[in-house]
Amino acid sequence: MQDQAQSREDFEARLRAIGAERYHDRHPFHARLHGGGCTPDEVRAWVINRWMYQSRIPMKDAAFMSRVEDPDLRRAWRKRIEDHDGGIAEGGGIRRWLALARAVGLDPDYVAGGKGIMPATRFAVDAYVRFVRDMPLLDAVAASLTELFAPKIHAQRIEGLLAHYDFADDTSLAYFRKRLTEAPGDVKFGLDYVLTHADTREKQDAAAAALVFKTDVLWAQLDALWHGYVEGNIPPGAWRPGEGMAT
Ligand SMILES: O=C(O)c1cc(C(=O)O)c2c(n1)C(=O)C(=O)c1cc(C(=O)O)[nH]c1-2
């Protein structure tokens, strides 16, 4: 016999426990970055590789929306694409990420071209886009719920980068500051959607598994950075210090 569905409260606590145990704020690269321990080239490697994630977020949200039949859900979701792409004049998160790239000495066109991204980063982020394209909508929304835990990491990053790195200022960190106001509304909506639609134990288990999968997507990216740039095992084809610098 199928287990009974968990109460809304118990299920929410289960989702939050996944973040407490597995979110990438527990990864040593995060501590190294916000604690001021990264070399300038390690910071550059992070900015270059994280571009893969930034550039694919609006694509995965477009993939999600392409499958949604309910106009109310599409209306609520489309803000995510607007947050990242923005308007022609002011741009959005994507442009703010490239401002960070410039601030750490990289040529933004090099970063935006995606050359130099490590294979593991590419595979992890592509897996997330495919997951959102192919899996049930409930699982796709559940996978976005890592954002429940993101405001804390963004606040730590702003504080840590400002304290330890010369490049850090209002312009270079605008991406993270903006996320502090953008993410909470998204995550409130997403959490309510998941708690409401996961109305059987089977769906709750699938949603929890989707969130675990997403924590793996994030963790794998930092593992790759550590292996490549902290331990110095740069994969063939990946960015090498000195390449892609602003002139
Ligand atoms: O800096 C981070 O640690 C971090 C993590 C995450 C996340 O938890 O997936 C996102 C972001 N940042 C972020 O800026 C962002 O726009 C975002 C969108 C999503 C998503 O899955 O839809 N996650 C995240």
The ligand as a MOL file (V3000), in Angstrom:
LIG
                    3D

  0  0  0     0  0            999 V3000
M  V30 BEGIN CTAB
M  V30 COUNTS 24 26 0 0 0
M  V30 BEGIN ATOM
M  V30 1 O 24.3400 32.1050 -6.1170 0
M  V30 2 C 23.7460 31.0770 -5.8320 0
M  V30 3 O 24.1670 30.2820 -4.9880 0
M  V30 4 C 22.4680 30.7960 -6.5360 0
M  V30 5 C 21.8260 29.5870 -6.3870 0
M  V30 6 C 20.6500 29.3600 -7.1020 0
M  V30 7 C 20.0020 28.0970 -6.8290 0
M  V30 8 O 19.8990 27.7450 -5.6450 0
M  V30 9 O 19.6220 27.3880 -7.7500 0
M  V30 10 C 20.1630 30.3430 -7.9890 0
M  V30 11 C 20.8600 31.5600 -8.0210 0
M  V30 12 N 21.9960 31.7710 -7.3230 0
M  V30 13 C 20.4070 32.6400 -8.8330 0
M  V30 14 O 21.0040 33.7190 -8.8070 0
M  V30 15 C 19.2780 32.4660 -9.6690 0
M  V30 16 O 18.8730 33.3960 -10.3740 0
M  V30 17 C 18.6160 31.2260 -9.6680 0
M  V30 18 C 17.5270 30.7540 -10.4010 0
M  V30 19 C 17.3680 29.4440 -10.0250 0
M  V30 20 C 16.4160 28.4590 -10.5210 0
M  V30 21 O 16.6270 27.2620 -10.2730 0
M  V30 22 O 15.4470 28.8330 -11.2050 0
M  V30 23 N 18.2910 29.1350 -9.0880 0
M  V30 24 C 19.0600 30.1990 -8.8430 0
M  V30 END ATOM
M  V30 BEGIN BOND
M  V30 1 2 1 2
M  V30 2 1 2 3
M  V30 3 1 2 4
M  V30 4 1 4 5
M  V30 5 2 4 12
M  V30 6 2 5 6
M  V30 7 1 6 7
M  V30 8 1 6 10
M  V30 9 2 7 8
M  V30 10 1 7 9
M  V30 11 2 10 11
M  V30 12 1 10 24
M  V30 13 1 11 12
M  V30 14 1 11 13
M  V30 15 2 13 14
M  V30 16 1 13 15
M  V30 17 2 15 16
M  V30 18 1 15 17
M  V30 19 1 17 18
M  V30 20 2 17 24
M  V30 21 2 18 19
M  V30 22 1 19 20
M  V30 23 1 19 23
M  V30 24 2 20 21
M  V30 25 1 20 22
M  V30 26 1 23 24
M  V30 END BOND
M  V30 END CTAB
M  END
